[in-house]
Amino acid sequence: MRPRLRLFIGADEPDMSTIAEPEVTIKLEELTRILADAIIWDRTWIHDFADDEVRISADLFEVLSAYSHMRPSA
């Protein structure tokens, strides 16, 4: 008897969208120093990652939100 062919539809593969990217911890001081330097020198990689989301703590978000709404002093 001839073996039957089976149609592969990809269901046997693991769902790649559920695999989380590895996370790394870095001190805010080091991160801001690196970002500030890259922004000053207009490094291309800053633009490459401009649309990426970054996870931060809720209290840091509150401080950054308040700071961004402050008027510059005269």
Contacts in CASP RR format, 6 or more apart in sequence:
PFRMAT RR
TARGET T0000
AUTHOR 0000-0000-0000
METHOD contacts of the structure
MODEL  1
MRPRLRLFIGADEPDMSTIAEPEVTIKLEELTRILADAIIWDRTWIHDFA
DDEVRISADLFEVLSAYSHMRPSA
23 55 0 8 1.000
28 60 0 8 1.000
35 46 0 8 1.000
38 45 0 8 1.000
38 46 0 8 1.000
39 46 0 8 1.000
56 64 0 8 1.000
END
